[in-house]
Amino acid sequence: MYEILWFQDAVDELFDLSRRDSSQARRILIAVRTFGRDGRGDVKKLQGSGDEWRLRTGDWRVRLALHDSSAYVVSIANRRDAY
């Protein structure tokens, strides 16, 4: 459904998280892959932004930019820091 492309900042954030909590980083990666493959997940459009969406995974938020058949992972943040 979507080709998943990662911004370097998002890769760095996931790597940092994996060093602190590898199971949570794995859950985020699985959620992103599932969204890319099936379009499933807790996804909502962000208000005030043209093409940005958030994927909720527990206490973590993955910010996505959707363009045609590509989903760009922009950032990964804890919900208290995400907005």
NORFENNOR-V16313 format. One record per residue. N is the residue number from 1. RES is the residue in one letter. D_LAST is the distance of its C-alpha to the last C-alpha in Angstrom with 1 decimal. Layout:
BEGIN
n->(N,N)
res->(RES,RES)
d_last->(D_LAST,D_LAST)
END
This chain:
BEGIN
n->(1,2,3,4,5,6,7,8,9,10,11,12,13,14,15,16,17,18,19,20,21,22,23,24,25,26,27,28,29,30,31,32,33,34,35,36,37,38,39,40,41,42,43,44,45,46,47,48,49,50,51,52,53,54,55,56,57,58,59,60,61,62,63,64,65,66,67,68,69,70,71,72,73,74,75,76,77,78,79,80,81,82,83)
res->(M,Y,E,I,L,W,F,Q,D,A,V,D,E,L,F,D,L,S,R,R,D,S,S,Q,A,R,R,I,L,I,A,V,R,T,F,G,R,D,G,R,G,D,V,K,K,L,Q,G,S,G,D,E,W,R,L,R,T,G,D,W,R,V,R,L,A,L,H,D,S,S,A,Y,V,V,S,I,A,N,R,R,D,A,Y)
d_last->(27.0,24.4,25.1,22.2,21.7,19.5,18.2,19.5,16.2,15.3,18.9,18.7,15.6,17.5,20.6,19.3,18.1,21.5,23.3,21.7,21.6,23.5,23.5,19.7,19.6,22.5,20.8,17.8,20.5,22.5,19.8,19.1,22.9,23.5,21.1,23.0,26.3,26.2,23.0,22.4,19.3,16.5,15.1,13.5,13.1,9.9,11.1,12.1,12.4,15.9,15.8,12.4,12.0,10.3,12.9,12.6,14.9,15.4,12.7,11.3,9.3,11.1,10.0,13.3,15.2,18.3,21.5,24.9,25.5,23.1,19.6,17.9,15.6,13.2,11.2,11.1,8.9,9.4,7.4,7.4,5.9,3.8,0.0)
END
